[in-house]
């Protein structure tokens, strides 16, 4: 999936300045194609319709300047989810949400080839959901199978609705740590470029110069440490597109260390000789995945309205690889 993909669709409308007071259900049926008034009213009852970021009742009358947000009129996707007793690393929990620290090699969402053993299966057990229950409203966003770090999970519809708006508005603050190939000329910068699926391999994504292709993506980066031929960086996401950091870094010539999808699982920098090759391969064995960790997460709490901030430590495999690069960089320059 993504560093930060979202499993919902949003509609947003702003009422005109000359808008006459208009019932919310009629307002929406006039503006969304192929939707019935009954489905609108059900969405309102499920608190999937917000006005100025707050749930409303079906008799609410839209006024000039009101910002109306709707979370997908599609029927919730039913999927038989088998609750499984899989340990979860929960950082924070209250009656509205869960903040968890996802480990590596952990698929977030059931799908083809991964119907069990996923984060959703673990959540089904933890939250006591029946097997035939809908997977919603838990997942507000997703991160890749082999990316570690922080995720927020909504425990009810109102929480999901408000968090969804924040993801849509890019007001949630997310930072990642990544180990990438190469040294940067500029120690801080921004990478921009539309991202869409590759025409050559539909499992991969790439940056397109044509603004009509793909979705706008913006990644801000800062170099934290340098080790001969790799760099530890911090990435701050302004958008959350599929494989965004992985794709932007490859596009910039700094493929993630050991990212097999995008070619980072081979030596991309440095002269290849036996001692260096053995060192890199040993690092790959210690961390057999892309070196990417969702480090911090900040947002407005959907119930209290207060800003909350969470941070997580790098996982052990990531730390071990960093220590190996730190140590070897003090001894060798790997010039052969």
Phi, psi and omega in degrees: 000241189227168162300316182211075174264153182245137186269026182223165177242139179242143167246137177229138178222146173241123182294138180297158179298329181266016183298125172284148176307125190220130178305139185300321181294320178290321179303317184282321179294334176285342188246343180246125182291145171056037175236135181271161179295326178298319180291325176297314181296324177293320177297321178296316179298325180278005179062036176262003176243121181242142171241120185054039174072017177233140177298149179229169175265166187292342179268005178297139178254122181292135182242164180307132177086352178299137175258116184254128180237134179236130175266111180019125173277357179297148176296141176305134182287115181277135179209126180292116183250120179274114177298131180229139182279080180249127182302139176241139176266091184269122182273324183204147176207139168220194184286352185251331185203166175232135170251122181234158180252104185282135177275171177288162178056042182227103179291137183282316194234135176300143179190191182305120179085353182221066182272345178226168177075016182261170177300321179296321176299319179295318179294324179301318178290314184295322184266000176070040182268140180292152183304325181275003183291153177291149178287344178278157005262023192298306190276114176268328177207174182222157170227162187298157180309314186258011170268134180260167170121197194280137173224150173251137180236128179276141181258354178206168184297314180301320179295317180296319181300314183288324176292323179300320179297319180294321176295319180297320182275000180059032180266352175282132181266125182227130174235146178236151167253138180219144171257123186233159176285137173094165177252144184268139173290316178258125186282346172220148179181184180228134176250125179235143178169133180298141181244134176210170179296146177288141177287338182275325182216110187290350176279343183254162178235160181209167179270134178244137177284332180289118183293345179277349182255133175076194183240144178301136180220135182226124178234126175260134181233157175215132179283128179261318179210154176234140180224082177060286186236004176224160180227140170267124183233160170252133178242132176247122183274127171267330174234173181225074182268166180301124179056030191306306183296317181299317182287315180297319181291321175298317180299325181275000180087020182227063180304142179298140178301126179061030174274097185297326181298320188249018171087014180274002182266028172217166183288116181255341180224140178103153178284128183278114171220170195305311184294318180292316180300316179297320179298312181295316180297326176294320176298318178299323180291322179293318181235084185279057184193173175292142184275081183217131184221128176283099193279315184221158183211125180224140182195170175277123181300130186295342179254310185281335183079004180268148177288131177237146185224135180230149180221149180227150178283153174297143179291165187299319181295321178296314180298319180298317179294319177300317180296324178295317179293321178298314183294312184289332179292336179282341186255315185240152169256359179055036177271359179087000000 
